[in-house]
């Protein structure tokens, strides 16, 4: 595109220069010629008064020498014989024109220009006192006819060349201004096609290319978001496999000794490592969980009872005390049943993985006016750095941890305008609070969250 613009500009400018410079050069040449012959006519006319008074040689020679052309030897006067017996024609100066041209000028009585050696001759007829026609001849050399023409043509050529160079330079700059954004857009598209998801284009240049850059950047952002959502979904689905893996690990531990039991435990450990690898590999971006649509949701009490029935059996095998509170009546929340179940399984699985056998835990549901709070507490050693544990994808360097359990619960809460907090439980260990807003279209302010949290703790202390 850049060279196409330069070629078009070059062709147009050359045509314009030729269209104006060539006729102007011809006009300048004609003006120089007219100037030279006009000057010759004035000098020839200067002899008119003298010829009208006398035809004698001496006064005429003095008159001829007084003119510029006569002093340069370029003027001649031709007076025919008077017709009286013994009269002779008078010729002053050097004749350059042919005799027939002189005769024609005398006969016609009007000025004429004839070509002679090294120039031209102006033949000017003038009436004398005898009634005859004298011819004044003024020689105009070729150099005087073209005086200043070459310089004018050089100036025109220089101006034309400057216009061509200037137009090419301007076209080249305009081409660069148009081509560079297009090249950057093509390069970014190539990089994005090769998997460089951070490729973006500066939103600059002509209006059309700027709009294309804006559209490309928006498309790239959407591609990154879609890929992040897909990876997050893959990580979440893989993390859900950890619940049955925990059951398999606990059951394998009760198989006793023997080659079959050892093979089973090794297989379970290998499977856990493979699931962890899948989760860590897939988890490279964080999706945004969309809010649940109107009318959708589940009964949090029912989901808690169902999941606690599952985990209570495992707790009984490990000698853990379990307490469930606040599930005596239905409590609707705007969260899909599988999402809430996955969040509960992730948190309860963490209790079994990261606390010793025999550690007690509890699940409490508190229903407020604008939110529902689910508390998962344990009597374990607690979490030394809650902020690091809440970081997305942070495993805390613990074996068997992918850092996704809290993140799954957090996305469930954030989809309703809530959040997840970590604190100390009344059992002496860790308390994970899931704040679920009852209206996902409205966020819950921090003051309300602190108020509800304080109310929950006061009720718990009172019950204790």
Secondary structure, DSSP 8 states (H G I E B T S, - for coil): -HHHHHHHHHHHHHHHHHHHHHHHHHHHHHHHHHHHHHHHHHHHHTTHHHHHH---HHHHHHHHHTSHHHHTT-EEEEE---SSTT---EEES---S-HHHHHHHHHH-S-EEEEETTEEEEEEEEE-TTS-EEEEEEEEEHHHHTTTHHHHHHHHHHHHHHHHHHHHHHHHHHHHHHHHHHHHHHHHHHHHHTT-TT------SSHHHHHHHHHHHHHHHHHHHHHHHHHHHHHHHHHHHHHHHHHHHHHHHTT-SSHHHHHHHHHHHHHHHHHHHHHHHH-SS--------TT--EEHHHHHHHHHHHHHHHHHHHT--EEEES-SS--EESS-HHHHHHHHHHHHHHHHHHS-TT--EEEEEEE-SSEEEEEEEE-SS--S-HHHHHSTT--TT-TT--S-HHHHHHHHHHTTT--EEEEE-TTSSEEEEEEEES-TTS---HHHHHHHHHHHHHHHHHH-
